[in-house]
Amino acid sequence: MTDRRTGNLPSATTELIGRADELADAAALLADARLVTVTGCGGVGKSRVALRAAALAEPGYADGAWLVDCSPVRDSALLGHAVAEALRLTDGTARDPADVLIDHLARRELLLVLDGCEQLAEACAELAARLLAAAPGLRVLATSRQPLNAPGEHLLPVTPLPADSPEADAVTLFTRRARAVVPGFRLTPGNEAVVTALCRQLDGIPLALELAAGRLRALSVEQITERLDDRFRLLTGGSRSIGARHQTLRTTIGWSHELCSPQERLLWARISVFAGSFDLDAAEYICSGRGLRHEEVLDVMSDLVAKSIVVREQPSSAGEAAGEPGGYRLLDTVREYGAHWLRASGEERTLRRLHRDWYVGLASWGEIEWFSPRQVPTSLRTHRAHANLRAALDFCLGEPGEEQLALHLAGTLWYYWVGCGHLGEGRHWLELALAIAPEPTETRAKALWVAGYVCTLQGDLLRARPVLEECRSQALATGDDRALAYAVHRQGCAALIGDELPRATELFQEALWHYEKLGELNSNVLMAMFELGLALLFQGEQAQGEAWMAKVRRQCEEHGEQWAYTYGLFAMAYAAWLNGDFETARNHARESLRLNHVFRDLVGTALAVEVLALLATEPVRGGGAGDLREARLLQGAAHVIWSGVGVPLFGSRSFNAAHAECELRVLSGLSEAEAAESFRRGTALGLEGAVCRALEGPGRTAPPAAVRLPGARR
C-alpha cells in the first residue's frame, strides 16, 4: 500500500545548472505523454534532470512523485519487488508483483520515476507498459542510456552543457564546483580562457566537470588541462568527432583513476562489489587487506569522497532517530569503471565471497538482535542493506558449492521477510534456494519451516502443509530436535488458520514442550505462546487464553521484544472485547497498530484495524454511542491492507468472527448505500491514512508517533 499524501523524492543538495530547456521540455512532455524516457550518455545528468522535473511536476499529482532506483537490481524477477519497496508498498502475497502494483496504482494519480533502466531495459519497458495500461492516473518518467522501446514512449535527450564561452553553462558549473573545493575560486580575465578550454575539452559533461574540479586541491586548471590533453591524444588520436566525444567521460574517469594513489585505486575497485549503498563497517571488512589496512579505509574513503569518486549519503530521518550512520555509494558509471579494474585484478571472486560473508553475518546478527530492544534499528539496518542482501543471495545461488549458504541466508532472514513486510520476496528466494539444494541438511530444514511459515501467512495452506510436513519428516529422520520444534509449531499455525482449533492447540503445546526442552527462547517461541492463547480464546477457553497472553507480555517486557508483543496486544484486545472492557480493548488494539506500522507488518496491521473496526460499534467512554459508519470505513481500509497480504483474515472462520460480527452490526443499522459509501471511503485512505484514521479518529492525518514498549530496556 502506498502513502496517498507524499512521495519519496530526495531533496536537491546542489543547484541544477543549465537545464532550463530540458525542464521545460520535460514539463510539456509529461503533460501530453504518459511515458517519458530521459536519455543520454553516462554522466550527462539524466538522473538530476529527471528528479528536478519530477519535483516540479509533483504538485500536479494527488499521490505524489516516487523514485525507484533500478540500477542495483540485476534480476528482472526482482524489478517489481524493487518498485513496490520504493512505493512503501508492503505486499506478502504469492501473486506476480506487477499484479500487486496494478491493484495499488489503478486508482491513483502518481508520477513514477524509474532511474537507471539501462541494465533491465526490456523488463522496465514491459513493467511500465503493464502499469500504464491498468492505471490511467499514472505517469512514468524513466532514465536510461538508450530508449526503452516501450509503446507510447516519448524521448527527452539530455546532451552535454554548452562550453563555447566563459558565459556558457559548463563553465558556470565548473566554477561553482571548483569554489566548493577551493574556497575563493572564481572566474577572472586571467583564467577564463583556460577554464573555458578545459570545459570544452571535457565536452561539457557534468560528471567529467565535477571530477576535474575535484582535482583543484592538488593541480591548477592549467595542469589539469595539460594532463587531460595528453590523455585525449593518446586515446583518441586527437580526433574530436562525435564518436570520440562519447569517450570523454570514460577518458576523464580513467584520468582520475590514474591520478589516484594506489590505495585509492584499490579501494575504488573493491567497493564496486557493493550494490547500492554501503556503510563504513562493511567497506572496512570487505575491502581491507592486501595493500590496504583496515585502519586506513576511512581515510582513503574520505579522499575518494573529496575527489567526487564516492558519494556520501546522509541517514534517513528514521535511521538518524535510531542512531544509524550514513552511508556511501558509487555513481553507476564510476562503479562500472571500478568493477572493470576489480575483474582485471583477479580479486572479483574473493571480494564477492567477502561481500557474501559480511551480509550473511549482518543477517545472522539481525536474527539475534531481533529478540531484543533493538528490533526497530535492526529492521532499519536490514532494510538499508536490502540491495546488498539480494546481491549476496544471487551470488550464493549462482556459484557452485554455495547452495547451503543460499539456504542459510534465505532462512536466517525470516525476521525480515515476516516481520518487516517482505513475504512475497522472501518466498521467491526460499523457493529458489530449496530447488537447488535437496540434501536433508539443517540449513534446508530451517529454510523449509520458514517457507512454510511464509506460505501460511499468505493463506496458501496447499503449499504450506506439504513443506512443513517435509521439514517434520526430515527432522525426525535426522534427529534434528530444533527443526522438529519449529516444524510442529508452524504446523500449528496452519491448523489455526485452517480452523482445526483442537489440533492447533495440541501442536502448539507440543512445540512449546520442545522449545522448553531445548532451552529455546526467542520471538518465535513467544509467537507460539500467543498463538496457543489465541487458539484457546477462539475455543471459548478465555481464562487459559488470557493466562498465556499475560505470559507473553511479561516475557516481552523483560526482553524488550516488540514485534511478538504486537500480536499479544491484538489478542489481549480481543479478550478485553469479549469481557466488555471496550476502553482497554481500544488501548491494546491501538498500541498493536502503532508498533505493527513501525515494522511495516501488514498482517499485524490488518488484524489491529479489524479489531478497531469492531470496537467502533461499541459505546465509548462517557456514554456515547458507537459509530457504524466509522466501523464500516475501517473495514474498507482493512480490506485494502489484506489485499497486500493474501487471503483476507487467512480465509479462516475463527479469525473472521470479529469481522463478521462488525459487518452484521453495520448492515443492521445502516442502509446498504450508506454502508457501501463508508466502505468505499475506507478503501481510498491508503496505508498511512488508514493507520492515522484508526489511531486518531476522523479528521486526523498526521503520521503515528514513534512508540516505545513499556518496560523495555534500552
C-alpha positions in Angstrom: 0.0 0.0 0.0 1.3 3.5 -0.8 1.0 6.7 1.2 -1.5 8.8 -0.7 -0.1 12.1 0.6 3.6 12.1 0.0 6.3 11.0 -2.4 9.9 10.0 -1.7 11.9 12.3 -3.9 15.3 13.2 -2.3 16.0 16.9 -1.6 18.4 18.5 -4.0 21.7 19.3 -2.5 23.2 21.4 -5.3 21.8 23.8 -7.9 20.9 22.3 -11.3 22.7 24.5 -13.8 21.9 25.0 -17.4 18.9 22.7 -17.8 16.0 25.2 -18.1 15.2 24.0 -21.7 15.2 20.3 -20.7 13.0 21.0 -17.7 10.5 22.9 -19.9 10.6 20.1 -22.4 10.0 17.6 -19.6 7.0 19.5 -18.3 5.5 19.7 -21.8 6.1 16.0 -22.5 4.6 14.9 -19.1 1.5 17.0 -19.8 0.9 15.1 -23.0 2.6 11.7 -22.7 2.4 9.0 -20.1 5.9 7.5 -20.6 8.8 9.8 -20.9 12.4 8.5 -21.1 15.3 10.8 -20.4 18.2 9.5 -22.5 21.9 10.5 -22.8 25.4 9.2 -22.2 26.7 8.3 -18.8 27.5 11.2 -16.5 25.4 13.7 -18.6 23.0 14.3 -15.7 19.9 12.3 -16.7 19.0 11.5 -13.1 19.3 15.1 -11.9 17.2 16.4 -14.7 14.6 13.7 -14.1 14.5 14.3 -10.4 14.2 18.0 -10.8 11.5 17.6 -13.4 9.6 15.3 -11.1 9.9 17.7 -8.2 8.5 20.5 -10.3 5.6 18.3 -11.6 4.8 16.7 -8.2 2.2 19.2 -7.1 0.0 18.1 -10.0 -0.2 14.5 -8.8 -2.5 13.8 -5.9 -0.5 10.8 -4.8 3.0 12.4 -5.3 6.1 11.5 -7.2 8.1 8.4 -6.3 11.6 7.5 -7.2 12.7 3.9 -7.9 16.5 3.3 -8.1 16.6 0.5 -10.7 20.4 0.4 -11.0 21.2 -2.0 -8.2 18.6 -4.5 -9.5 20.3 -7.3 -11.5 17.5 -9.8 -11.8 14.4 -8.8 -13.8 12.3 -11.0 -11.5 13.0 -8.6 -8.6 12.1 -5.4 -10.5 8.5 -5.4 -9.4 9.6 -6.0 -5.8 12.0 -3.0 -6.0 9.2 -0.8 -7.3 6.9 -2.0 -4.6 9.5 -1.3 -1.9 10.2 2.2 -3.2 6.5 2.9 -3.1 6.5 1.7 0.5 4.1 -0.9 -0.7 4.2 -3.8 1.6 3.0 -7.0 0.0 3.0 -10.5 1.2 1.0 -12.3 -1.4 2.2 -15.0 -3.8 1.0 -13.0 -6.7 3.1 -11.5 -9.5 4.5 -8.3 -8.1 3.2 -6.5 -11.3 -0.3 -7.5 -10.4 0.1 -6.2 -6.9 1.4 -2.9 -8.3 -1.5 -2.7 -10.7 -4.0 -3.1 -7.8 -2.5 -0.3 -5.8 -1.9 2.1 -8.7 -5.1 1.6 -10.5 -7.0 4.5 -8.8 -4.0 6.7 -8.0 -2.7 9.9 -9.7 1.1 9.3 -9.4 4.4 10.1 -11.1 6.7 7.1 -11.0 10.4 7.8 -11.7 12.3 4.7 -12.9 16.0 5.8 -12.6 18.8 3.7 -14.2 16.8 1.4 -16.5 19.6 0.5 -19.0 20.5 -2.7 -17.3 17.0 -4.0 -17.4 15.6 -2.0 -20.3 13.3 -4.7 -21.6 11.9 -5.6 -18.2 11.4 -1.9 -17.4 9.6 -1.4 -20.7 7.3 -4.4 -20.0 6.5 -3.3 -16.5 5.9 0.3 -17.5 3.6 -0.8 -20.3 1.5 -3.1 -17.9 1.2 -0.4 -15.2 0.3 2.4 -17.6 -2.4 0.2 -19.3 -4.0 -0.5 -16.0 -3.6 2.8 -14.1 -5.0 5.8 -16.0 -3.7 8.3 -13.5 -0.1 7.1 -13.7 2.8 8.8 -15.5 6.2 7.2 -15.8 9.4 9.2 -16.1 12.4 6.9 -16.8 16.1 7.5 -17.3 18.3 5.2 -19.5 21.3 5.4 -21.7 19.1 4.1 -24.5 15.3 4.2 -25.2 13.2 1.5 -23.6 11.3 0.9 -26.9 8.0 0.7 -25.0 4.6 1.6 -26.5 3.8 5.3 -26.3 7.3 6.2 -25.2 8.5 9.8 -25.7 12.2 10.6 -25.5 13.8 13.6 -23.8 17.5 13.6 -24.9 19.9 15.3 -22.4 23.1 16.5 -24.1 26.3 17.9 -22.6 26.2 21.5 -21.4 27.4 24.3 -23.8 31.1 25.1 -23.3 31.9 27.6 -26.0 32.4 30.7 -24.0 33.2 32.0 -20.4 29.4 32.6 -20.0 28.5 29.0 -21.0 26.7 26.7 -18.6 29.6 24.2 -18.4 31.9 27.0 -17.3 29.4 28.1 -14.7 29.1 24.5 -13.4 32.8 24.0 -13.2 33.3 27.3 -11.4 30.7 26.5 -8.8 32.1 23.1 -8.1 35.6 24.5 -8.1 34.6 27.0 -5.4 33.3 24.2 -3.2 36.8 22.6 -3.4 38.9 25.7 -3.3 37.1 28.5 -1.5 37.6 31.8 -3.2 38.0 30.3 -6.7 36.4 32.5 -9.3 36.4 33.1 -13.0 38.7 36.0 -13.9 40.1 37.6 -17.1 43.3 35.8 -16.3 41.9 32.3 -16.1 38.6 32.3 -18.1 40.3 31.2 -21.3 41.9 28.2 -19.8 38.8 27.3 -17.8 36.7 27.5 -20.9 39.2 25.4 -22.8 39.1 22.8 -20.1 35.2 22.7 -20.1 35.3 22.4 -23.9 37.8 19.6 -23.7 35.5 17.8 -21.3 32.6 18.2 -23.8 30.5 19.9 -21.1 29.7 16.5 -19.5 28.7 17.4 -15.9 30.3 14.4 -14.1 33.5 15.0 -16.0 33.5 18.6 -14.9 32.9 17.7 -11.3 35.7 15.1 -11.4 38.1 17.6 -12.8 37.1 20.3 -10.3 37.8 17.8 -7.5 41.5 17.8 -8.6 42.0 21.5 -7.9 43.2 20.7 -4.4 46.4 19.4 -6.0 46.6 20.8 -9.5 46.0 24.1 -11.2 43.5 24.5 -14.0 46.4 24.7 -16.5 47.9 21.4 -15.1 44.6 19.6 -15.4 44.1 20.8 -18.9 47.6 19.8 -20.0 47.4 16.3 -18.5 43.9 15.7 -19.9 45.1 16.9 -23.3 47.9 14.3 -23.3 45.4 11.6 -22.4 42.9 12.5 -25.1 45.6 12.5 -27.8 46.8 9.0 -26.6 43.3 7.5 -26.6 41.6 9.3 -29.5 44.4 10.2 -31.8 43.4 13.9 -31.3 40.0 13.3 -33.1 37.1 15.4 -31.8 34.5 13.5 -33.8 31.1 12.8 -32.4 32.1 9.1 -31.8 35.2 10.2 -29.9 33.3 12.6 -27.8 31.4 9.7 -26.3 34.7 8.6 -24.9 35.2 11.8 -22.9 33.6 10.6 -19.7 35.5 7.3 -19.7 38.7 9.1 -20.5 38.1 11.6 -17.7 37.3 8.8 -15.2 40.4 6.9 -16.4 42.5 10.0 -15.9 41.0 10.5 -12.4 41.8 6.9 -11.7 45.5 7.4 -12.8 45.8 10.4 -10.5 44.5 8.4 -7.5 47.0 6.9 -5.1 47.5 3.1 -5.3 45.4 2.7 -2.2 42.6 4.9 -3.6 42.6 2.9 -6.9 42.5 -0.3 -4.8 39.5 0.8 -2.7 37.7 2.2 -5.7 37.9 -1.2 -7.4 36.9 -3.1 -4.3 33.9 -1.0 -3.3 32.4 -1.7 -6.8 31.3 -5.0 -5.3 28.5 -3.3 -3.4 25.0 -2.9 -4.8 23.6 0.5 -3.9 24.5 2.0 -0.6 27.0 0.6 1.9 28.4 1.6 5.2 31.9 2.1 6.5 31.9 -1.1 8.6 31.1 -3.2 5.6 33.8 -1.4 3.5 36.4 -1.9 6.2 35.7 -5.7 6.5 35.3 -6.4 2.8 37.9 -4.1 1.2 40.8 -4.1 3.7 43.9 -6.4 3.3 46.4 -7.0 0.5 47.6 -3.4 0.2 45.1 -1.6 2.3 45.0 -1.9 6.1 41.7 -1.9 8.0 42.5 1.3 9.8 43.3 3.1 6.5 40.0 2.5 4.8 38.3 5.5 6.4 41.0 8.0 5.3 41.1 6.6 1.8 37.3 6.6 1.6 37.3 10.3 2.7 39.8 11.0 -0.1 37.6 9.4 -2.7 34.6 11.5 -1.4 36.7 14.6 -1.7 37.6 13.7 -5.3 33.9 13.2 -6.2 34.5 9.5 -6.8 32.4 8.3 -3.9 29.1 9.9 -2.9 28.4 10.4 0.9 24.8 9.7 1.9 23.1 11.0 5.0 20.9 8.7 7.0 17.1 8.8 6.6 15.1 10.6 9.3 14.1 7.2 10.8 17.7 5.9 10.6 19.0 9.1 12.2 16.5 8.8 15.0 17.6 5.2 15.6 21.3 6.3 15.7 22.2 4.7 12.4 25.1 6.2 10.5 25.0 7.4 6.9 26.5 5.5 4.0 28.3 5.7 0.8 27.6 4.8 -2.9 29.2 5.0 -6.3 27.5 6.5 -9.3 26.8 3.8 -11.8 29.4 5.0 -14.4 32.1 5.2 -11.7 31.1 1.8 -10.2 31.3 0.2 -13.7 34.9 1.5 -14.1 35.9 0.2 -10.7 34.3 -3.2 -11.5 36.4 -3.4 -14.7 39.6 -3.0 -12.6 38.3 -5.4 -10.0 37.9 -8.1 -12.7 41.3 -7.3 -14.1 42.9 -7.6 -10.7 41.7 -11.2 -10.3 40.1 -10.3 -7.0 36.5 -10.3 -8.0 35.5 -13.7 -6.7 37.4 -13.2 -3.5 35.7 -9.8 -2.9 32.3 -11.3 -3.7 32.8 -14.0 -1.2 33.9 -11.4 1.4 30.8 -9.4 0.5 28.6 -12.5 0.9 30.3 -13.3 4.3 29.6 -9.8 5.6 25.9 -9.8 4.6 25.4 -13.4 5.9 26.9 -12.0 9.2 24.6 -9.0 9.1 21.6 -11.2 8.6 22.7 -13.6 11.4 23.3 -10.8 13.8 20.0 -9.3 12.9 18.3 -12.6 13.7 19.9 -12.5 17.2 19.1 -8.8 17.8 15.5 -9.4 16.7 14.9 -10.7 20.2 16.0 -7.6 21.9 15.1 -3.9 22.4 17.0 -3.2 19.1 14.3 -4.7 16.9 13.5 -1.4 15.2 17.1 -0.4 14.5 17.6 -4.0 13.3 14.8 -3.6 10.8 16.2 -0.3 9.5 19.7 -1.7 9.2 18.4 -4.7 7.3 16.2 -2.5 5.1 19.3 -0.4 4.2 21.2 -3.5 3.3 18.4 -4.9 1.2 20.1 -4.4 -2.2 23.3 -6.0 -1.0 21.4 -8.9 0.6 19.9 -9.5 -2.8 23.4 -9.4 -4.4 24.7 -11.9 -1.8 21.7 -14.3 -2.3 22.2 -14.0 -6.1 25.9 -14.9 -5.7 25.1 -17.9 -3.5 22.5 -19.2 -5.9 24.8 -18.8 -8.9 28.1 -20.0 -7.5 28.7 -23.8 -7.4 29.2 -25.0 -3.9 27.3 -22.1 -2.3 23.9 -23.8 -2.2 23.9 -24.4 1.6 24.8 -20.8 2.2 21.9 -19.7 0.0 19.6 -21.8 2.2 21.2 -20.4 5.3 20.9 -16.8 4.2 17.3 -17.1 2.9 16.2 -18.9 6.1 18.1 -16.6 8.5 16.3 -13.5 7.0 12.9 -14.9 8.2 12.6 -12.0 10.6 12.9 -9.5 7.7 10.6 -11.4 5.3 7.9 -12.0 8.0 8.4 -9.1 10.5 9.1 -6.3 8.0 6.6 -6.9 5.2 8.5 -8.9 2.6 6.7 -12.2 2.4 6.5 -12.2 -1.4 10.2 -11.7 -2.0 11.1 -14.0 0.9 9.2 -16.8 -0.7 10.9 -16.1 -4.0 14.4 -16.6 -2.5 13.4 -19.5 -0.3 11.9 -21.5 -3.2 15.0 -20.8 -5.4 17.3 -22.0 -2.7 15.3 -25.1 -1.8 15.1 -26.0 -5.5 18.9 -26.2 -5.9 19.8 -27.9 -2.5 17.7 -31.0 -1.9 20.1 -32.6 0.6 18.5 -33.1 4.0 20.7 -30.7 6.0 20.0 -28.5 9.0 20.0 -25.4 6.7 17.4 -27.0 4.4 15.2 -27.8 7.4 15.3 -24.2 8.6 14.5 -22.9 5.1 11.6 -25.4 4.9 9.9 -24.2 8.1 10.5 -20.6 7.1 9.0 -21.2 3.7 6.0 -23.0 5.3 5.6 -20.1 7.7 5.6 -17.5 4.8 3.1 -19.6 2.8 0.8 -19.9 5.9 0.8 -16.2 6.4 -0.1 -15.7 2.8 -3.1 -18.1 3.3 -1.6 -20.6 0.9 -2.1 -23.8 3.0 -2.0 -26.0 0.0 1.7 -25.2 -0.3 2.4 -24.7 3.4 1.3 -28.1 4.6 3.5 -30.3 2.5 6.5 -28.1 3.0 6.1 -28.2 6.8 5.5 -32.0 6.7 8.7 -32.4 4.8 10.5 -30.4 7.4 9.0 -32.5 10.2 9.8 -35.8 8.5 13.4 -34.8 7.8 13.8 -33.6 11.4 12.6 -37.0 12.7 14.8 -38.9 10.3 17.9 -36.9 11.1 17.4 -36.3 14.8 17.2 -32.6 14.4 15.2 -31.6 17.5 15.3 -27.9 16.8 13.9 -28.2 13.3 11.2 -30.6 14.7 10.1 -27.9 17.2 9.8 -25.3 14.5 8.0 -27.6 12.1 5.5 -28.6 14.7 5.0 -25.0 15.7 4.3 -23.9 12.1 2.0 -26.8 11.5 0.1 -25.5 14.5 -0.1 -22.1 12.7 -1.5 -23.8 9.6 -4.0 -25.7 11.7 -5.1 -22.5 13.5 -5.7 -20.7 10.2 -7.4 -23.8 8.8 -9.9 -23.7 11.7 -8.6 -27.0 13.2 -8.6 -25.5 16.6 -8.1 -28.6 18.8 -5.3 -29.9 16.6 -3.7 -26.4 16.6 -3.8 -26.4 20.4 -2.1 -29.8 20.6 0.6 -28.8 18.1 1.4 -25.5 19.9 1.6 -27.3 23.2 3.9 -29.9 21.7 6.1 -27.2 20.1 6.4 -25.3 23.4 7.4 -28.6 25.1 10.2 -29.0 22.6 11.2 -25.4 22.9 11.4 -25.7 26.7 13.4 -28.9 26.4 15.9 -27.2 24.0 16.1 -24.1 26.2 14.9 -22.1 23.2 13.5 -18.6 23.9 13.1 -16.0 21.1 10.4 -14.2 19.2 9.2 -17.4 17.5 8.7 -19.0 20.9 6.7 -16.0 22.1 4.6 -16.2 19.0 3.9 -19.9 19.8 2.6 -18.8 23.2 0.5 -16.1 21.6 -0.9 -18.5 19.1 -1.7 -21.1 21.7 -3.5 -18.4 23.7 -5.5 -17.2 20.7 -6.5 -20.8 19.8 -7.8 -21.2 23.4 -9.7 -17.9 23.1 -11.3 -19.0 19.8 -12.5 -22.2 21.6 -14.0 -20.2 24.5 -11.3 -21.1 26.9 -10.9 -17.5 27.9 -9.1 -17.8 31.3 -6.5 -20.1 29.9 -6.0 -17.9 26.8 -5.6 -14.8 28.9 -3.1 -16.5 31.1 -0.9 -17.3 28.0 -1.2 -13.7 26.8 -0.1 -12.4 30.2 3.0 -14.7 30.0 3.7 -13.3 26.5 3.5 -9.8 27.8 5.8 -10.5 30.8 8.5 -12.1 28.5 8.3 -9.3 26.0 8.7 -6.6 28.6 11.6 -8.4 30.2 13.5 -8.8 26.9 12.4 -5.6 25.2 10.7 -7.6 22.4 8.2 -5.5 20.5 7.2 -7.5 17.4 5.7 -10.5 19.1 4.3 -8.1 21.7 2.1 -6.5 19.0 0.4 -9.8 18.4 -0.1 -10.4 22.1 -1.7 -6.9 22.2 -4.1 -7.9 19.4 -5.1 -11.0 21.3 -5.5 -9.0 24.6 -7.7 -6.5 22.7 -9.9 -9.3 21.5 -10.1 -10.8 25.0 -10.9 -7.4 26.5 -13.7 -7.0 24.0 -15.1 -10.4 24.9 -15.1 -9.2 28.6 -16.9 -6.0 27.6 -13.9 -3.8 28.6 -14.0 -1.7 25.5 -11.6 1.1 26.5 -8.9 -1.4 27.5 -9.5 -3.2 24.2 -9.1 0.0 22.2 -5.9 0.9 24.0 -4.4 -2.6 23.3 -5.5 -2.5 19.7 -4.1 1.0 19.1 -0.8 0.1 20.6 -0.6 -3.0 18.5 -1.4 -1.0 15.4 1.3 1.6 16.2 4.0 -1.0 16.6 3.0 -3.1 13.6 3.1 0.0 11.5 6.7 0.7 12.7 7.7 -2.7 11.5 5.7 -2.5 8.3 4.0 -5.8 9.2 0.8 -5.8 7.2 -0.6 -8.9 8.8 -0.5 -7.4 12.3 -1.7 -4.0 11.0 -4.7 -5.5 9.3 -5.6 -7.6 12.4 -5.5 -4.5 14.6 -7.6 -2.4 12.2 -10.2 -5.2 12.1 -10.5 -5.2 15.9 -10.7 -1.4 16.0 -13.5 -1.6 13.4 -15.5 -3.9 15.7 -14.8 -1.7 18.7 -16.1 1.4 16.7 -19.5 -0.2 17.0 -19.3 -0.3 20.8 -20.2 2.6 23.2 -17.4 5.0 24.1 -16.4 6.3 27.5 -18.9 8.9 28.7 -21.9 7.1 27.3 -21.5 7.9 23.6 -22.9 5.5 21.0 -20.8 3.6 18.6 -20.2 4.9 15.1 -21.3 2.4 12.5 -20.1 4.5 9.6 -16.6 4.6 11.1 -16.7 0.9 11.7 -17.5 0.2 8.0 -14.9 2.7 6.9 -12.2 0.9 8.9 -13.4 -2.4 7.4 -12.9 -0.9 4.0 -9.4 0.2 5.0 -8.6 -3.3 6.3 -9.9 -4.9 3.1 -7.2 -3.0 1.1 -4.5 -3.9 3.6 -5.4 -7.6 3.3 -5.0 -7.3 -0.5 -1.3 -6.8 0.2 -1.1 -9.9 2.3 -3.1 -12.6 0.6 -6.4 -14.1 1.6 -8.3 -11.7 3.9 -8.2 -13.0 7.5 -6.4 -16.0 6.1 -9.7 -17.4 4.9 -10.3 -18.5 8.5 -13.7 -18.7 10.1 -12.1 -18.1 13.5 -10.2 -15.0 12.5 -13.2 -13.8 10.6 -15.6 -14.0 13.5 -14.9 -10.4 14.7 -15.2 -9.1 11.2 -18.5 -10.9 10.6 -19.9 -9.5 13.9 -18.9 -6.0 12.9 -20.4 -6.4 9.5 -23.7 -7.7 10.9 -24.0 -4.7 13.2 -23.2 -2.2 10.5 -25.7 -3.7 8.0 -28.4 -3.9 10.7 -28.0 -0.2 11.4 -27.1 1.4 8.1 -28.8 1.3 4.7 -27.0 -0.7 2.0 -26.0 2.5 0.2 -24.6 4.1 3.5 -22.6 1.1 4.3 -21.2 0.9 0.7 -20.2 4.6 0.7 -18.4 4.2 4.1 -16.6 1.1 2.9 -15.6 2.9 -0.3 -14.1 5.8 1.6 -12.1 3.4 3.7 -10.6 1.8 0.6 -9.4 5.2 -0.6 -7.4 6.0 2.5 -4.1 4.3 1.7 -1.9 2.7 4.3 -0.8 5.9 6.1 -4.3 7.4 6.1 -5.8 4.1 7.3 -3.4 3.9 10.2 -3.9 7.5 11.2 -7.6 7.2 11.0 -7.7 4.0 13.1 -5.4 5.6 15.7 -6.8 9.1 15.9 -10.3 9.0 14.5 -11.9 11.2 11.8 -10.0 14.3 10.7 -6.6 13.2 11.9 -4.0 12.6 9.2 -0.6 13.0 11.0 1.7 10.0 10.9 1.7 7.9 14.1 4.3 8.9 16.7 7.2 6.6 17.4 6.4 4.0 20.1 8.4 2.7 22.9 7.5 -0.6 24.5 6.6 -0.2 28.2 9.2 -1.7 30.4 11.7 -2.3 27.5 15.3 -1.9 28.4 17.4 0.4 26.3 
